[in-house]
Amino acid sequence: MKLSNSKFFCTVLFVFSLNLIIAQQNFQPHKVENEKEKPIIRKLDNGFRYIIKPLSGKVQKNEVRFIVNAGKSQQGNDQFDHAHLLEHLAFNYLESYTNFKNDTELLGQLNLRQSDLHAFTFDNSTWFQFMYPSNTSIALDTIFDYAYEIASGKVVFKEDQIKAERKAVYQEYLLGNPEKSYARHKINNKLFKCNKKTPLPHQFENMIMNSTNSALKRFYNDWYRPDLMTLVAVGNFKNIDDIEKKIKKMFKDIRMTANPRKKTNCFYEYLNIPQSFMVINSLDKTKSDTDFQFRFRENSWQFKDLKRFQQLELWNLLKPIINKRLNKLGNRYNVDYAVNFQPYPNLYHNAVFIKAFSDSQESIIDVFSTLSGLSKNGITQKEYNETMNSRLGNLKQTPIFSVDYWADFYTDRVVNERNDFEPNIEDKIYFLENLDIATINNYLKVYSWMPDDIAVIIPKERDDSIYSKKEIQKKIREGLNAPTPFKEVKEPTKLLTNKEIEKFSEVEIISREKGAYGEDIIKLENGLTLVLKHNQPKGGRYKDKIKIRAFSPFGASCFGEADYEAMLSPSLIKNGGLGKYNKFEINNFLKDTSFQYGLYDYITASETGFEGALAPNDLEAFLQVIYLKFTEPRFDKEAWKDWKMEELKRFHRNSNPNNNFLDFRNQETGYYKMPQGENRYEESLKLNYRDAFKKYIRLHSNASSYTVLITGDFQEGKVLPLLRKYLGNLPNTEVISCPDKTKTTPPVQGVAHHNFSQPVDNSYLSMQFRVPYKNINYKTEIELELLKAALDVKIRRLRYNEYFGIYSAKAVKKINPERNINSIEIYLKCNKEDLKGVVNSCENFIEELRTELIDENTLQTIKNAAYLLKWDNSTKNYNNYVMKNLYGHYRYSWPIADPSEAQKYLTNFSAKDLQKAANKYFKLDYRWVLTGGPNNL
């Protein structure tokens, strides 16, 4: 944007500056609790920088980040995606560490998990991340040595390894749905990446596979140099002086490159390139919406009387206000567009994005009229109070003792090359506490909403001539010249009137007894069963919440083996609203509750239920929502039309080969679940609104079939009367019977291939073993989890030892109590020419687990990788795990085990036990081999 020369603008800036000067003279920083230990921030003679941030108190895992401040923006014309490819090689192939992340012997010795090690490539940086137990000093020494090898030129460039990683990079690219993302990448590359070429999806494989190794090595030599490297260590360290001595000794002698190349800051250069207008056809054949992107460059004149951190804080305040205003444009049914405002402080601009499901440009007028109204009329006192209180609350509660917080804090300053390595939380708080509403509104008055850059992404076959710069700017000016006054949206404070509530009675308790695990089992007059388990969580996400889960053993299968109409009905009901309120009014009611996003209403093939997590003082509001879901779901034809449009939007988001293959896998193996790919949209088109509504009502008309589980630190004297009042008055007017699926013989084994409706450049594999079972207990769950973790370790060899083209591969375990089946699966995607070899290798891995004993270090790595918090003594009172145990027990009669008993079983679980489990599950009679892609095996 250009600097305005108006006297008004200069006067406003003078007044702002004067106010801030006066404020600075009276500066009394707000007291914020901080760490006593100061960070060590130093630079060696060769330019290598290190930051050590010590923390006191209990720290489970310390963190080390090795950052190379160069990324994709520094690539030459012959180095396509080489920053990314080099990150793969540096992370996996060093002189002393061949495949560190998958060296189970070393990981076992260091007590590390594979998930403790990560690497990332960005436009301006590449970083390697390590977490390790704070009491394991040998792990820190190994991590430093690992970083030293990357820094000192010890990355190994072997032809077969480079080729394997090229294939992995290509697989990672395919994972990002390139046809969908191509247009967005092309826009970003033109604006922020020095105008580098964006390859078409069919060109990527050739460009990455056929680039030269010499160009790759040149990138390493040019940019992996000490003046661009920083080591960040955060945690509870026993001896800081020793750590600093080690760093100095290891990294001081790394030589600086002669005649180092100068970095290009493409983001900053964006401010100086000519303004742009782009219209790009998407390559995604399923796309029918139009994306408008409007960018407002933050040149130096923008709010120039403010320091940089003050400008950022101002946008932190304005962002939620602007988005709430824009989102209210969609607070009516059948609005065919969505809009979002996003500041990008590190990219020096703000942006407005509109996604419209028509070729109309009228949404532009609506959006810019709203933005113009904000500038003309300012924000309201209510908006100011809400956003200011929220931001100040976040700042004052900043988790300054957190390892993640400090690692992110210093990484941000390193990557963005900022000199202020000390936090300025006190300055931020002081600035905000002295920033009144009038000052904010004056800033808004001088902000121009005429964008500098405009980009439009349109459907593949649409004529781009209907989107001209002149016409779009005309729509923008129409909006700017007609500022919309702010209107409050109806926000109900309660869903039921006092007169309606007075009609409820606290129904009688028919029976009450203690369960085997100390829970209260209460049956109400309408037949509904309550299970109250009071616990006092010491930690966990739901420490201060009540968790509720309700279920009925009757689901969509009551209407047919796979009645997707019934499965879709909860989303249909949610879109319609409840009682006399539509979905927008319900959402406005929920936004001030603790369960705004914590209420889930569902119907599966074999179950109907709801679950949620809420603060104790929100219990009555939660129960009112549930009561209305059972008794007054809203039938609204406008909402029905709107729902079909929402399903179309969902189809655009979720239509990809992976989701389509998962749907194929579930269908083939008899796992009846709502599809997530193209099939879901096809089912939504078949849905009859009235029939789906009736099915929802029927499944919610038999309260006697429901069991409601409640856990948390609650007062029974307050909770139970509310449960009796609302849940006790749920209807019990219809008896439903459904076929018993457990008596149905499930498919046992088979081979099948999926031919995709769209072209795919890789192959999919699901090799799974589906084993019938009669009973399940903690031993079954633990052995399944350990077997899954063992498979995870094995299948990593596909990429790192056998050099197949694989990026995404994992083992999956599943317990299907409706069909009495346990399954364990290898699920992966690979280069199409590698599929046959991959299948053979997976069969070999299975055979190895059946016939060979693994070593103790590998067994320890497997145990470390296993997700078994449900059986951890430290989490036994966590709401999440108490609820999981109760649900398994009351829904499927699974016994609840003492965590100490399960831990003992886990501790004593041997390599021989793992071999026995492998022989129990990996039987040919139970094996399925499902493939997808362009060719059969």
C-alpha positions, 0 to 999 in steps of 0.5 A, spaced: 500 500 500 502 507 498 503 512 504 497 516 504 498 524 504 492 526 507 492 531 513 487 527 517 492 521 517 498 525 519 494 528 525 491 521 527 498 518 527 501 524 531 495 523 536 497 516 537 504 517 537 503 522 543 499 518 547 504 512 546 510 517 548 506 519 555 504 512 556 512 510 555 513 515 560 509 512 565 511 505 564 511 500 570 511 493 567 506 488 569 509 483 574 509 476 570 512 470 573 518 468 570 524 463 570 529 464 575 534 461 570 536 466 564 538 462 558 545 462 555 545 465 548 552 465 545 555 465 538 562 461 536 567 464 532 565 461 526 558 463 527 555 457 530 550 459 535 547 456 541 541 457 546 541 453 552 534 455 556 534 451 563 528 450 566 526 448 574 521 443 576 519 437 573 520 436 566 519 429 563 523 430 556 528 435 554 528 438 547 534 439 542 532 443 536 538 443 531 536 449 526 539 450 519 537 457 517 536 455 510 530 452 506 526 451 499 527 459 498 535 458 497 534 452 492 537 453 485 534 452 478 537 445 478 535 443 485 528 442 485 526 440 492 533 439 494 532 442 501 527 437 502 531 431 499 537 433 503 533 433 510 531 426 509 538 424 507 541 428 513 536 425 518 537 418 516 544 417 513 550 419 517 557 416 517 556 414 524 548 413 524 545 409 519 538 410 520 538 412 527 531 413 528 530 406 526 536 403 530 532 399 535 538 397 539 540 404 540 534 407 541 533 401 546 539 403 550 537 411 550 530 409 552 528 413 546 521 412 542 521 413 534 516 418 535 521 422 539 525 424 533 523 429 527 525 433 521 522 438 517 523 443 511 520 450 510 521 455 506 527 459 510 529 453 514 530 446 516 530 443 523 531 437 526 528 435 533 529 431 538 526 429 545 529 425 550 528 423 558 531 428 562 534 423 566 538 420 561 544 424 559 547 419 555 541 421 550 543 428 550 551 426 548 548 422 542 544 427 540 549 433 540 554 428 536 548 426 531 547 434 530 555 435 529 555 430 524 550 433 520 553 440 521 560 437 519 559 434 512 558 427 514 552 426 511 552 420 506 551 420 499 550 413 497 546 412 490 541 407 493 539 411 499 539 417 495 534 414 490 530 411 495 529 418 499 527 421 492 522 416 491 519 417 499 519 425 497 515 423 491 510 419 496 510 425 501 508 429 495 502 425 493 500 425 500 498 432 499 493 431 494 497 435 488 491 436 484 488 439 489 493 444 492 497 445 485 493 452 484 495 454 491 502 452 491 503 456 484 500 462 487 504 462 493 510 461 489 509 467 485 508 471 491 513 468 496 518 464 493 522 468 488 518 466 482 520 459 482 517 454 477 511 450 480 511 443 476 505 440 474 503 434 478 505 429 472 512 433 472 514 432 479 516 425 479 521 426 473 524 432 476 525 429 483 528 423 480 532 425 475 535 431 478 543 430 479 546 428 486 552 433 484 546 439 485 544 436 491 551 435 494 552 443 492 546 445 496 549 441 502 555 445 501 552 452 500 547 452 506 549 447 511 554 452 514 556 454 521 553 461 520 546 459 519 546 453 524 543 454 531 542 449 537 537 450 541 536 446 548 531 446 553 529 442 559 531 441 566 539 440 565 543 437 571 550 441 569 549 447 564 556 448 564 558 441 562 553 442 556 556 449 554 563 446 554 561 440 550 557 444 545 563 449 544 568 443 544 564 439 538 562 445 534 567 450 534 572 447 529 567 447 524 570 451 518 566 456 515 565 456 507 569 460 503 566 466 499 559 464 503 553 465 498 548 470 500 541 468 503 535 471 499 529 473 503 523 472 498 518 474 504 521 480 505 522 481 497 514 480 496 513 487 499 517 490 493 514 486 487 509 489 483 502 488 485 499 482 482 492 479 479 492 471 477 486 467 475 488 459 475 484 453 473 484 448 478 487 441 476 482 438 481 476 435 477 471 434 483 472 442 484 466 446 483 467 452 488 471 458 487 477 461 491 478 468 492 484 471 495 485 478 497 492 480 500 494 486 504 501 488 504 504 490 511 509 495 508 513 499 513 508 505 513 502 501 516 501 503 523 508 506 523 508 509 530 507 502 533 513 497 534 513 491 531 510 487 537 505 492 538 503 491 531 502 484 532 498 485 538 493 489 535 492 484 529 492 479 535 486 483 538 483 484 531 483 477 528 477 474 532 473 480 531 474 481 524 472 473 523 466 473 527 463 479 523 465 475 517 462 469 519 456 472 521 455 473 514 454 466 513 449 465 519 443 464 515 441 457 511 444 456 503 449 461 503 454 459 498 460 461 501 465 461 507 470 467 508 476 467 513 481 473 515 488 471 517 494 475 518 501 473 516 506 477 521 512 473 518 510 474 511 508 481 512 501 481 510 494 480 511 489 476 507 482 475 506 479 468 503 473 467 500 470 460 498 464 461 494 460 455 491 458 458 485 461 463 479 457 469 482 462 474 485 456 477 489 460 475 496 465 480 494 461 485 495 458 482 502 465 481 505 468 488 503 462 491 505 463 488 512 470 490 512 468 497 510 463 497 516 468 495 521 473 501 519 467 506 519 464 504 525 469 501 529 468 495 534 463 495 539 465 495 547 462 488 547 467 486 542 473 490 545 472 487 552 471 480 550 477 480 545 482 484 550 480 479 556 481 473 552 488 476 549 490 478 556 488 472 559 492 468 554 498 472 556 498 472 563 497 464 563 503 463 558 506 456 560 513 459 561 515 453 564 513 449 558 519 445 554 515 446 548 513 454 549 521 455 550 523 451 544 518 454 539 519 461 542 527 461 540 526 457 534 521 463 532 527 468 533 532 464 530 528 462 523 526 469 523 532 472 524 530 477 530 535 479 535 530 480 541 532 473 544 528 475 550 521 475 551 517 481 552 511 479 555 511 484 560 511 489 554 505 486 551 501 486 557 502 493 558 501 495 551 494 492 551 492 495 558 493 502 555 490 500 549 483 503 549 477 502 544 478 509 541 485 508 539 483 501 536 478 504 532 482 510 530 487 505 527 481 502 523 479 508 520 486 509 516 486 502 514 485 501 507 481 495 505 483 495 497 488 489 496 494 489 493 494 482 490 488 478 488 488 471 486 482 467 484 482 459 483 476 456 479 474 449 477 478 446 472 473 447 466 471 454 467 472 459 463 477 464 466 475 470 462 469 472 466 474 473 472 477 480 470 481 485 475 477 490 473 470 487 474 473 484 481 475 491 483 469 494 481 465 489 486 470 491 492 469 498 491 461 497 491 462 493 498 467 499 500 462 504 498 457 501 502 459 500 509 455 495 513 453 497 520 454 492 525 448 488 528 448 483 533 445 476 532 440 473 536 444 469 542 439 465 546 441 465 553 437 458 555 434 453 550 428 452 555 423 457 558 422 457 566 415 455 564 417 449 560 423 447 565 417 447 571 414 441 567 419 437 569 419 432 575 425 429 578 423 422 576 423 416 581 429 412 582 427 405 581 433 401 583 440 403 586 446 399 587 454 399 587 458 396 582 464 392 582 469 398 581 466 403 586 461 406 581 453 408 583 448 404 578 442 407 578 436 406 574 430 411 573 423 411 572 423 411 564 428 405 564 434 409 563 441 407 567 446 412 570 453 410 572 456 415 576 463 414 577 466 419 582 474 420 581 479 426 582 483 426 576 490 429 578 492 431 570 489 430 563 486 434 558 479 433 562 482 434 569 477 439 571 471 437 566 465 432 567 465 426 562 459 423 559 458 418 554 451 415 553 450 409 548 444 404 546 446 398 543 441 399 537 443 403 531 443 403 523 443 396 522 436 396 525 433 398 518 438 394 514 445 391 514 448 398 512 443 403 513 447 410 511 441 414 511 440 413 519 448 414 520 448 420 516 441 423 520 445 426 526 449 431 522 442 432 518 439 434 525 445 438 527 444 442 521 437 443 522 437 446 530 433 444 536 426 446 538 425 453 536 432 455 534 436 454 528 443 451 528 446 458 528 442 460 534 444 454 537 451 455 535 451 462 538 448 459 545 454 453 545 459 458 544 459 461 551 459 454 554 465 449 555 462 444 551 462 448 544 466 443 541 465 437 546 458 435 544 458 429 539 451 425 537 452 419 533 449 413 530 453 407 527 451 401 525 450 397 532 450 403 536 446 410 538 449 415 543 452 421 545 458 424 549 461 430 551 466 433 556 464 440 560 465 444 566 460 442 572 457 449 572 455 447 564 451 441 566 444 443 566 445 447 559 448 440 556 442 436 559 438 441 555 441 440 549 441 432 549 433 433 552 432 437 545 436 432 541 431 426 543 425 430 543 425 436 539 429 435 533 428 441 528 425 439 521 426 445 516 426 444 509 431 450 508 436 446 513 435 440 508 438 444 502 443 447 506 445 440 509 446 438 501 451 444 500 455 442 506 455 435 504 458 438 497 463 442 501 465 436 505 466 432 499 471 437 496 475 436 502 475 429 503 475 426 496 482 423 495 484 416 493 486 414 501 479 415 503 476 412 497 481 406 499 479 406 506 472 405 504 473 400 499 477 396 505 472 397 510 466 394 505 470 388 503 472 386 510 465 387 512 466 393 517 460 397 516 462 404 517 460 411 514 464 412 508 469 418 508 470 419 501 466 419 494 461 414 497 459 418 502 457 424 498 453 419 493 450 416 499 448 423 501 445 424 494 440 418 496 438 420 502 430 422 503 430 427 509 423 425 512 425 418 512 432 419 515 429 424 520 424 418 522 429 413 523 433 418 528 427 419 532 426 412 532 433 410 535 432 416 540 425 414 543 427 408 547 430 411 553 430 404 557 435 402 552 440 407 554 446 407 559 449 414 561 456 414 564 459 420 568 466 420 570 469 426 574 470 430 580 463 432 581 458 433 587 453 428 586 448 432 590 448 437 585 449 432 579 444 427 580 437 431 581 439 434 574 440 427 571 433 425 574 430 432 571 432 431 564 434 424 562 429 421 566 424 425 562 427 422 555 421 418 551 420 411 552 415 410 547 418 405 542 421 398 543 426 397 537 429 390 536 435 389 531 439 383 528 444 380 533 451 382 528 455 377 533 451 371 530 453 373 523 459 369 520 464 375 518 468 374 512 474 370 514 480 371 508 480 374 501 484 378 496 481 384 492 483 389 488 480 396 488 480 400 481 480 408 482 475 412 479 481 417 478 488 416 476 493 415 481 500 415 481 502 410 487 499 403 489 495 402 496 496 396 500 492 393 506 495 386 509 490 384 515 489 379 519 482 378 522 481 373 528 475 371 531 475 372 539 470 370 544 473 374 550 477 380 551 481 383 557 487 387 558 492 382 556 489 381 549 489 389 548 496 389 551 499 384 546 495 387 540 498 393 541 505 390 542 504 386 536 502 393 532 508 396 535 513 390 533 510 391 526 511 398 525 518 397 527 519 391 522 515 395 516 520 401 517 525 397 513 521 397 507 524 404 506 531 404 510 533 397 508 530 395 502 529 402 499 522 401 496 518 408 495 515 409 501 513 415 505 507 413 509 506 406 512 503 404 519 501 398 523 494 398 525 490 394 530 482 394 531 478 391 536 471 390 533 466 387 539 460 388 534 463 382 530 467 379 535 473 380 531 480 383 533 484 385 527 492 387 526 494 390 519 499 393 515 497 399 511 501 403 506 502 407 500 508 405 495 511 407 488 507 402 483 513 399 481 515 397 488 508 393 490 510 386 489 516 387 492 513 390 498 508 385 499 513 379 499 517 383 504 511 384 509 510 377 508 517 376 510 516 380 516 510 376 519 514 370 518 520 373 522 515 375 528 512 368 528 519 364 528 524 369 530 525 371 537 527 379 537 533 382 542 531 385 548 533 392 546 528 392 540 523 389 545 524 395 549 523 400 543 517 396 542 514 397 549 516 404 549 513 405 542 506 402 544 500 406 546 498 404 553 496 410 557 490 406 559 494 401 563 499 406 566 498 408 574 500 415 573 493 416 568 489 411 572 484 417 575 485 421 568 477 422 566 479 419 559 481 413 561 476 411 567 471 413 561 474 408 556 474 402 562 467 404 564 465 404 556 468 397 555 465 394 561 458 396 560 458 396 553 461 389 552 462 386 559 470 387 558 473 386 565 476 392 568 483 391 570 487 394 576 493 398 572 498 395 576 496 388 574 496 390 567 503 394 568 506 388 571 504 384 565 507 389 560 513 389 564 514 381 564 512 381 557 517 377 553 520 376 546 517 369 547 510 372 549 511 376 543 512 370 538 506 367 541 502 372 540 504 373 532 503 365 532 496 366 534 494 372 530 498 371 523 494 365 520 493 364 513 486 363 514 485 370 517 489 374 512 486 379 507 490 382 502 487 388 499 491 392 494 489 399 490 492 402 484 493 402 477 495 395 476 493 388 479 499 384 483 
